[in-house]
Amino acid sequence: MLEEKFQAVYTKFKLHFYQEIFARFQSREASLTTVETFAMEAIMALGTPTVNEFASFMRISSSNAAYKINSLIRKGYVEKVRSSHDKREHHLKVTEKYMHFYNISNDYLRAVMERIRIRFTPAECDKLEEILTIMDQELMPEVQLPQPAGN
């Protein structure tokens, strides 16, 4: 039962995102392929990875990653920023154009979180946060993401 409930929530988040993306394709606002959308999600989650870090995380060759990144740069969703520590290294940075695209799912997440805060007590919200933290930090070791600053 727990698996079914979790799957239902996860599916609703995904499907809401897909609905919004398809609506944008209908009006020709979006220009990302499905694979590019996945790549952008990974870059967002990784922070400002190098092409090699992105390739390693996605388990693809550096040349394949460079090809995908160059397409995203041409479309205006990513830019390369020279590292201040090592001038030979470039980090991938998402652009405002992508942030507009990305906020489709973020806005829905914020709306659902606000509904949770209204529906549940602060203690229940704290318990949910504790469970999600444990899931993130202990129960999903296969996906290692950089920790946000301040954590």
Biotite code that builds the C-alpha atoms (Angstrom):
import biotite.structure as struc

atoms = struc.array([
    struc.Atom([0.000, 0.000, 0.000], chain_id="A", res_id=1, res_name="MET", atom_name="CA", element="C"),
    struc.Atom([2.789, 2.451, 0.867], chain_id="A", res_id=2, res_name="LEU", atom_name="CA", element="C"),
    struc.Atom([4.464, 1.776, -2.493], chain_id="A", res_id=3, res_name="GLU", atom_name="CA", element="C"),
    struc.Atom([1.217, 2.441, -4.358], chain_id="A", res_id=4, res_name="GLU", atom_name="CA", element="C"),
    struc.Atom([0.623, 5.728, -2.528], chain_id="A", res_id=5, res_name="LYS", atom_name="CA", element="C"),
    struc.Atom([4.174, 6.913, -3.103], chain_id="A", res_id=6, res_name="PHE", atom_name="CA", element="C"),
    struc.Atom([3.990, 5.913, -6.786], chain_id="A", res_id=7, res_name="GLN", atom_name="CA", element="C"),
    struc.Atom([0.701, 7.815, -7.168], chain_id="A", res_id=8, res_name="ALA", atom_name="CA", element="C"),
    struc.Atom([2.207, 11.021, -5.745], chain_id="A", res_id=9, res_name="VAL", atom_name="CA", element="C"),
    struc.Atom([5.400, 10.677, -7.802], chain_id="A", res_id=10, res_name="TYR", atom_name="CA", element="C"),
    struc.Atom([3.340, 10.029, -10.944], chain_id="A", res_id=11, res_name="THR", atom_name="CA", element="C"),
    struc.Atom([1.148, 13.085, -10.329], chain_id="A", res_id=12, res_name="LYS", atom_name="CA", element="C"),
    struc.Atom([4.213, 15.334, -10.057], chain_id="A", res_id=13, res_name="PHE", atom_name="CA", element="C"),
    struc.Atom([5.618, 13.896, -13.309], chain_id="A", res_id=14, res_name="LYS", atom_name="CA", element="C"),
    struc.Atom([2.326, 14.097, -15.179], chain_id="A", res_id=15, res_name="LEU", atom_name="CA", element="C"),
    struc.Atom([1.691, 17.683, -14.108], chain_id="A", res_id=16, res_name="HIS", atom_name="CA", element="C"),
    struc.Atom([5.117, 18.602, -15.473], chain_id="A", res_id=17, res_name="PHE", atom_name="CA", element="C"),
    struc.Atom([4.397, 16.752, -18.737], chain_id="A", res_id=18, res_name="TYR", atom_name="CA", element="C"),
    struc.Atom([1.007, 18.494, -19.098], chain_id="A", res_id=19, res_name="GLN", atom_name="CA", element="C"),
    struc.Atom([2.653, 21.884, -18.774], chain_id="A", res_id=20, res_name="GLU", atom_name="CA", element="C"),
    struc.Atom([5.474, 20.994, -21.161], chain_id="A", res_id=21, res_name="ILE", atom_name="CA", element="C"),
    struc.Atom([3.053, 19.717, -23.798], chain_id="A", res_id=22, res_name="PHE", atom_name="CA", element="C"),
    struc.Atom([0.978, 22.879, -23.480], chain_id="A", res_id=23, res_name="ALA", atom_name="CA", element="C"),
    struc.Atom([4.138, 24.878, -24.204], chain_id="A", res_id=24, res_name="ARG", atom_name="CA", element="C"),
    struc.Atom([4.991, 22.681, -27.182], chain_id="A", res_id=25, res_name="PHE", atom_name="CA", element="C"),
    struc.Atom([1.494, 23.405, -28.482], chain_id="A", res_id=26, res_name="GLN", atom_name="CA", element="C"),
    struc.Atom([2.211, 27.149, -28.360], chain_id="A", res_id=27, res_name="SER", atom_name="CA", element="C"),
    struc.Atom([5.805, 26.602, -29.594], chain_id="A", res_id=28, res_name="ARG", atom_name="CA", element="C"),
    struc.Atom([7.365, 28.104, -26.442], chain_id="A", res_id=29, res_name="GLU", atom_name="CA", element="C"),
    struc.Atom([9.491, 25.051, -25.671], chain_id="A", res_id=30, res_name="ALA", atom_name="CA", element="C"),
    struc.Atom([12.306, 23.789, -27.854], chain_id="A", res_id=31, res_name="SER", atom_name="CA", element="C"),
    struc.Atom([13.832, 21.029, -25.729], chain_id="A", res_id=32, res_name="LEU", atom_name="CA", element="C"),
    struc.Atom([13.723, 17.400, -26.749], chain_id="A", res_id=33, res_name="THR", atom_name="CA", element="C"),
    struc.Atom([12.846, 14.810, -24.127], chain_id="A", res_id=34, res_name="THR", atom_name="CA", element="C"),
    struc.Atom([16.486, 13.803, -23.692], chain_id="A", res_id=35, res_name="VAL", atom_name="CA", element="C"),
    struc.Atom([17.521, 17.465, -23.439], chain_id="A", res_id=36, res_name="GLU", atom_name="CA", element="C"),
    struc.Atom([14.879, 17.985, -20.767], chain_id="A", res_id=37, res_name="THR", atom_name="CA", element="C"),
    struc.Atom([16.364, 15.098, -18.774], chain_id="A", res_id=38, res_name="PHE", atom_name="CA", element="C"),
    struc.Atom([19.860, 16.533, -19.281], chain_id="A", res_id=39, res_name="ALA", atom_name="CA", element="C"),
    struc.Atom([18.718, 19.927, -18.024], chain_id="A", res_id=40, res_name="MET", atom_name="CA", element="C"),
    struc.Atom([17.103, 18.357, -14.970], chain_id="A", res_id=41, res_name="GLU", atom_name="CA", element="C"),
    struc.Atom([20.421, 16.662, -14.182], chain_id="A", res_id=42, res_name="ALA", atom_name="CA", element="C"),
    struc.Atom([22.448, 19.851, -14.676], chain_id="A", res_id=43, res_name="ILE", atom_name="CA", element="C"),
    struc.Atom([20.031, 21.712, -12.410], chain_id="A", res_id=44, res_name="MET", atom_name="CA", element="C"),
    struc.Atom([20.338, 19.040, -9.718], chain_id="A", res_id=45, res_name="ALA", atom_name="CA", element="C"),
    struc.Atom([24.142, 18.936, -9.964], chain_id="A", res_id=46, res_name="LEU", atom_name="CA", element="C"),
    struc.Atom([24.500, 22.695, -9.522], chain_id="A", res_id=47, res_name="GLY", atom_name="CA", element="C"),
    struc.Atom([27.265, 23.884, -11.838], chain_id="A", res_id=48, res_name="THR", atom_name="CA", element="C"),
    struc.Atom([28.946, 20.698, -13.049], chain_id="A", res_id=49, res_name="PRO", atom_name="CA", element="C"),
    struc.Atom([31.718, 20.489, -15.596], chain_id="A", res_id=50, res_name="THR", atom_name="CA", element="C"),
    struc.Atom([30.964, 18.582, -18.798], chain_id="A", res_id=51, res_name="VAL", atom_name="CA", element="C"),
    struc.Atom([32.981, 15.652, -17.418], chain_id="A", res_id=52, res_name="ASN", atom_name="CA", element="C"),
    struc.Atom([31.062, 15.679, -14.120], chain_id="A", res_id=53, res_name="GLU", atom_name="CA", element="C"),
    struc.Atom([27.800, 15.730, -16.068], chain_id="A", res_id=54, res_name="PHE", atom_name="CA", element="C"),
    struc.Atom([28.989, 12.869, -18.295], chain_id="A", res_id=55, res_name="ALA", atom_name="CA", element="C"),
    struc.Atom([30.111, 10.822, -15.308], chain_id="A", res_id=56, res_name="SER", atom_name="CA", element="C"),
    struc.Atom([26.836, 11.351, -13.452], chain_id="A", res_id=57, res_name="PHE", atom_name="CA", element="C"),
    struc.Atom([24.739, 10.463, -16.513], chain_id="A", res_id=58, res_name="MET", atom_name="CA", element="C"),
    struc.Atom([27.021, 7.493, -17.301], chain_id="A", res_id=59, res_name="ARG", atom_name="CA", element="C"),
    struc.Atom([27.684, 8.628, -20.862], chain_id="A", res_id=60, res_name="ILE", atom_name="CA", element="C"),
    struc.Atom([30.905, 9.377, -22.743], chain_id="A", res_id=61, res_name="SER", atom_name="CA", element="C"),
    struc.Atom([32.440, 12.834, -22.540], chain_id="A", res_id=62, res_name="SER", atom_name="CA", element="C"),
    struc.Atom([31.993, 13.259, -26.300], chain_id="A", res_id=63, res_name="SER", atom_name="CA", element="C"),
    struc.Atom([28.303, 12.346, -26.085], chain_id="A", res_id=64, res_name="ASN", atom_name="CA", element="C"),
    struc.Atom([27.875, 14.768, -23.175], chain_id="A", res_id=65, res_name="ALA", atom_name="CA", element="C"),
    struc.Atom([29.684, 17.537, -25.071], chain_id="A", res_id=66, res_name="ALA", atom_name="CA", element="C"),
    struc.Atom([27.376, 17.007, -28.056], chain_id="A", res_id=67, res_name="TYR", atom_name="CA", element="C"),
    struc.Atom([24.276, 17.313, -25.857], chain_id="A", res_id=68, res_name="LYS", atom_name="CA", element="C"),
    struc.Atom([25.666, 20.319, -23.985], chain_id="A", res_id=69, res_name="ILE", atom_name="CA", element="C"),
    struc.Atom([26.536, 22.126, -27.224], chain_id="A", res_id=70, res_name="ASN", atom_name="CA", element="C"),
    struc.Atom([22.952, 21.682, -28.415], chain_id="A", res_id=71, res_name="SER", atom_name="CA", element="C"),
    struc.Atom([21.674, 23.127, -25.127], chain_id="A", res_id=72, res_name="LEU", atom_name="CA", element="C"),
    struc.Atom([24.078, 26.062, -25.458], chain_id="A", res_id=73, res_name="ILE", atom_name="CA", element="C"),
    struc.Atom([22.877, 26.745, -29.035], chain_id="A", res_id=74, res_name="ARG", atom_name="CA", element="C"),
    struc.Atom([19.279, 26.740, -27.800], chain_id="A", res_id=75, res_name="LYS", atom_name="CA", element="C"),
    struc.Atom([20.150, 29.166, -25.013], chain_id="A", res_id=76, res_name="GLY", atom_name="CA", element="C"),
    struc.Atom([19.407, 26.927, -22.012], chain_id="A", res_id=77, res_name="TYR", atom_name="CA", element="C"),
    struc.Atom([22.998, 26.482, -20.764], chain_id="A", res_id=78, res_name="VAL", atom_name="CA", element="C"),
    struc.Atom([26.146, 28.544, -20.800], chain_id="A", res_id=79, res_name="GLU", atom_name="CA", element="C"),
    struc.Atom([29.727, 27.623, -20.021], chain_id="A", res_id=80, res_name="LYS", atom_name="CA", element="C"),
    struc.Atom([31.393, 29.682, -17.313], chain_id="A", res_id=81, res_name="VAL", atom_name="CA", element="C"),
    struc.Atom([35.168, 29.627, -16.855], chain_id="A", res_id=82, res_name="ARG", atom_name="CA", element="C"),
    struc.Atom([36.237, 28.357, -13.445], chain_id="A", res_id=83, res_name="SER", atom_name="CA", element="C"),
    struc.Atom([37.801, 30.976, -11.197], chain_id="A", res_id=84, res_name="SER", atom_name="CA", element="C"),
    struc.Atom([40.042, 28.254, -9.695], chain_id="A", res_id=85, res_name="HIS", atom_name="CA", element="C"),
    struc.Atom([41.215, 26.536, -12.880], chain_id="A", res_id=86, res_name="ASP", atom_name="CA", element="C"),
    struc.Atom([41.024, 28.672, -16.028], chain_id="A", res_id=87, res_name="LYS", atom_name="CA", element="C"),
    struc.Atom([41.108, 25.522, -18.213], chain_id="A", res_id=88, res_name="ARG", atom_name="CA", element="C"),
    struc.Atom([37.864, 24.279, -16.684], chain_id="A", res_id=89, res_name="GLU", atom_name="CA", element="C"),
    struc.Atom([34.341, 25.416, -17.563], chain_id="A", res_id=90, res_name="HIS", atom_name="CA", element="C"),
    struc.Atom([31.214, 24.882, -15.499], chain_id="A", res_id=91, res_name="HIS", atom_name="CA", element="C"),
    struc.Atom([27.725, 24.527, -16.897], chain_id="A", res_id=92, res_name="LEU", atom_name="CA", element="C"),
    struc.Atom([25.269, 27.156, -15.757], chain_id="A", res_id=93, res_name="LYS", atom_name="CA", element="C"),
    struc.Atom([21.564, 27.161, -16.535], chain_id="A", res_id=94, res_name="VAL", atom_name="CA", element="C"),
    struc.Atom([20.231, 30.353, -18.098], chain_id="A", res_id=95, res_name="THR", atom_name="CA", element="C"),
    struc.Atom([17.192, 32.463, -17.285], chain_id="A", res_id=96, res_name="GLU", atom_name="CA", element="C"),
    struc.Atom([15.524, 30.932, -20.336], chain_id="A", res_id=97, res_name="LYS", atom_name="CA", element="C"),
    struc.Atom([15.747, 27.513, -18.713], chain_id="A", res_id=98, res_name="TYR", atom_name="CA", element="C"),
    struc.Atom([14.741, 28.826, -15.288], chain_id="A", res_id=99, res_name="MET", atom_name="CA", element="C"),
    struc.Atom([11.486, 30.037, -16.838], chain_id="A", res_id=100, res_name="HIS", atom_name="CA", element="C"),
    struc.Atom([10.998, 26.530, -18.237], chain_id="A", res_id=101, res_name="PHE", atom_name="CA", element="C"),
    struc.Atom([12.046, 24.845, -14.961], chain_id="A", res_id=102, res_name="TYR", atom_name="CA", element="C"),
    struc.Atom([9.685, 26.902, -12.820], chain_id="A", res_id=103, res_name="ASN", atom_name="CA", element="C"),
    struc.Atom([6.793, 24.984, -14.357], chain_id="A", res_id=104, res_name="ILE", atom_name="CA", element="C"),
    struc.Atom([7.497, 22.081, -11.997], chain_id="A", res_id=105, res_name="SER", atom_name="CA", element="C"),
    struc.Atom([8.824, 24.248, -9.179], chain_id="A", res_id=106, res_name="ASN", atom_name="CA", element="C"),
    struc.Atom([5.649, 26.356, -9.055], chain_id="A", res_id=107, res_name="ASP", atom_name="CA", element="C"),
    struc.Atom([3.520, 23.220, -8.739], chain_id="A", res_id=108, res_name="TYR", atom_name="CA", element="C"),
    struc.Atom([5.801, 21.837, -6.027], chain_id="A", res_id=109, res_name="LEU", atom_name="CA", element="C"),
    struc.Atom([5.453, 25.088, -4.062], chain_id="A", res_id=110, res_name="ARG", atom_name="CA", element="C"),
    struc.Atom([1.653, 24.983, -4.448], chain_id="A", res_id=111, res_name="ALA", atom_name="CA", element="C"),
    struc.Atom([1.478, 21.397, -3.165], chain_id="A", res_id=112, res_name="VAL", atom_name="CA", element="C"),
    struc.Atom([3.805, 22.226, -0.253], chain_id="A", res_id=113, res_name="MET", atom_name="CA", element="C"),
    struc.Atom([1.593, 25.166, 0.702], chain_id="A", res_id=114, res_name="GLU", atom_name="CA", element="C"),
    struc.Atom([-1.453, 22.860, 0.648], chain_id="A", res_id=115, res_name="ARG", atom_name="CA", element="C"),
    struc.Atom([0.441, 20.440, 2.914], chain_id="A", res_id=116, res_name="ILE", atom_name="CA", element="C"),
    struc.Atom([1.200, 23.247, 5.397], chain_id="A", res_id=117, res_name="ARG", atom_name="CA", element="C"),
    struc.Atom([-2.491, 24.213, 5.454], chain_id="A", res_id=118, res_name="ILE", atom_name="CA", element="C"),
    struc.Atom([-3.826, 20.644, 5.695], chain_id="A", res_id=119, res_name="ARG", atom_name="CA", element="C"),
    struc.Atom([-1.413, 19.237, 8.318], chain_id="A", res_id=120, res_name="PHE", atom_name="CA", element="C"),
    struc.Atom([-0.238, 20.356, 11.730], chain_id="A", res_id=121, res_name="THR", atom_name="CA", element="C"),
    struc.Atom([3.277, 21.760, 12.160], chain_id="A", res_id=122, res_name="PRO", atom_name="CA", element="C"),
    struc.Atom([4.239, 18.522, 13.951], chain_id="A", res_id=123, res_name="ALA", atom_name="CA", element="C"),
    struc.Atom([2.993, 16.428, 11.012], chain_id="A", res_id=124, res_name="GLU", atom_name="CA", element="C"),
    struc.Atom([4.898, 18.675, 8.577], chain_id="A", res_id=125, res_name="CYS", atom_name="CA", element="C"),
    struc.Atom([8.022, 18.257, 10.701], chain_id="A", res_id=126, res_name="ASP", atom_name="CA", element="C"),
    struc.Atom([7.581, 14.460, 10.604], chain_id="A", res_id=127, res_name="LYS", atom_name="CA", element="C"),
    struc.Atom([7.155, 14.523, 6.821], chain_id="A", res_id=128, res_name="LEU", atom_name="CA", element="C"),
    struc.Atom([10.310, 16.627, 6.529], chain_id="A", res_id=129, res_name="GLU", atom_name="CA", element="C"),
    struc.Atom([12.155, 14.136, 8.744], chain_id="A", res_id=130, res_name="GLU", atom_name="CA", element="C"),
    struc.Atom([11.013, 11.202, 6.595], chain_id="A", res_id=131, res_name="ILE", atom_name="CA", element="C"),
    struc.Atom([12.006, 12.977, 3.375], chain_id="A", res_id=132, res_name="LEU", atom_name="CA", element="C"),
    struc.Atom([15.406, 13.883, 4.840], chain_id="A", res_id=133, res_name="THR", atom_name="CA", element="C"),
    struc.Atom([16.049, 10.259, 5.780], chain_id="A", res_id=134, res_name="ILE", atom_name="CA", element="C"),
    struc.Atom([14.982, 9.153, 2.292], chain_id="A", res_id=135, res_name="MET", atom_name="CA", element="C"),
    struc.Atom([17.329, 11.694, 0.730], chain_id="A", res_id=136, res_name="ASP", atom_name="CA", element="C"),
    struc.Atom([20.345, 11.127, 2.962], chain_id="A", res_id=137, res_name="GLN", atom_name="CA", element="C"),
    struc.Atom([20.137, 7.425, 3.776], chain_id="A", res_id=138, res_name="GLU", atom_name="CA", element="C"),
    struc.Atom([17.762, 5.444, 1.587], chain_id="A", res_id=139, res_name="LEU", atom_name="CA", element="C"),
    struc.Atom([18.799, 6.608, -1.893], chain_id="A", res_id=140, res_name="MET", atom_name="CA", element="C"),
    struc.Atom([22.594, 6.154, -1.968], chain_id="A", res_id=141, res_name="PRO", atom_name="CA", element="C"),
    struc.Atom([22.587, 5.394, -5.708], chain_id="A", res_id=142, res_name="GLU", atom_name="CA", element="C"),
    struc.Atom([22.051, 9.068, -6.543], chain_id="A", res_id=143, res_name="VAL", atom_name="CA", element="C"),
    struc.Atom([24.617, 11.360, -4.967], chain_id="A", res_id=144, res_name="GLN", atom_name="CA", element="C"),
    struc.Atom([23.987, 15.086, -5.444], chain_id="A", res_id=145, res_name="LEU", atom_name="CA", element="C"),
    struc.Atom([26.099, 17.981, -4.240], chain_id="A", res_id=146, res_name="PRO", atom_name="CA", element="C"),
    struc.Atom([24.806, 19.451, -1.001], chain_id="A", res_id=147, res_name="GLN", atom_name="CA", element="C"),
    struc.Atom([23.327, 22.954, -1.328], chain_id="A", res_id=148, res_name="PRO", atom_name="CA", element="C"),
    struc.Atom([25.413, 25.722, 0.253], chain_id="A", res_id=149, res_name="ALA", atom_name="CA", element="C"),
    struc.Atom([24.699, 26.127, 3.942], chain_id="A", res_id=150, res_name="GLY", atom_name="CA", element="C"),
    struc.Atom([23.886, 22.435, 4.579], chain_id="A", res_id=151, res_name="ASN", atom_name="CA", element="C"),
])
